[in-house]
Amino acid sequence: MLTISRDNVYRDKLRSYKIMIDGNCYDEIKCGEIKNINLDPGNHTIYLKIDWCRSNKIDFTISENETVEFECGNSMNECRFIVPIIYITFLKNKYLWIRKK
């Protein structure tokens, strides 16, 4: 099983992120939400997507009866608030983040 939790912050609060696993959209995650996704054992790749922007990609392996945990959120902190145009153009593949817990 895969568990993913999302930060509960103001930015993108009203928008869901698509959970992409092995190139397919498995579900969406809302602000402050925790999702559990059943996956077959083996090698997988996960990333998040919103509009034309996405997160980093992470390769991981899951075994039978194992739970792999991830957390995610938006990459723009307070310092980057004044330059969101850079994140939706040049840094569009770093607009979101995901990491293993």
N, C-alpha and C positions, 0 to 999 in steps of 0.2 A: 504494500500500500504506500502511496505517496501522500504526504500531508504538506499543504502550503498555506502560510499565513501572510496576510497583507497588513502593512502599516496602517494605522488610523490617523492620517494626517489630512490637512486641508486640501492640498493640491490633488486634483483628480478625484475628489471626494464623491462626486456624483457619477463617476464613470467606472465601468468595469474593465478589467484587463482580461484578455483572452489567454488561457493557459494552453500553450502549444507544446505537444509532446510528439516527437518523431514526425514533425511536419503537419500534424492534425490538431484541430482545436478540440480539446477534451471538455472544457468547461470555461466559465468566466468567474472571476473573483472580484468582489466588491470591497470597498474600504472597510478595514477592521475585521474582515471575514477570515475564516479558516475553512479550507476545502480538503476533503479526503477523496482520493482517486485510486481505484483499484487498477493495478497494472500487472501484466504478465511478467514473470521473472525474466531477466535479461538486461541487455544494454539499451539505454534510452538517451534522448536529448530533450531538454526542456528549455523553453524561453517564454517570455510574455510579450503580448502585442497589444497596442492601442493605436488605432488609425494606421498611419504609415510608419510609426515608430515602434521600437521593440527594445527588449533587454538583451543582455549578454546571453550567450548559449552555454549551457552546462551539460556535459556528458556524465551519466551516472549509471551504476549497475544496481539492480534490485534483485534480491534473492527471495525464495519462497518464504512466506510468513515474516518478511522484514518490512519495517516502516522506514522510509527515507523522508526526512523533514527539510523543507525549504522555507525561506521567508523572502518577501519581495516588497518593492515600493518604487517611488519616483525618485530619480537621481537629482532633481533640482532642489538644492537646499536654499536657505535664505540668501546667501551670497549670489546665487545664480538667478534670483528672482528677476533681476533687471535685464537679463539676457536670455529669455526663453526662446527667442527666435533662433539662436545658435543651436539649441537642443532639438528643435523640430526640423532643422535643415542639416547642418553639418554633423551633429552628434545624434542623429535620429536612432542609431542602433545602441545608444547608451542612455536614452531618455528614461527607461525603466531599469531596475536592477533586480537580480535574483541571486541568492546565495544559499548554500547548504548550511543548516543549523549545526 
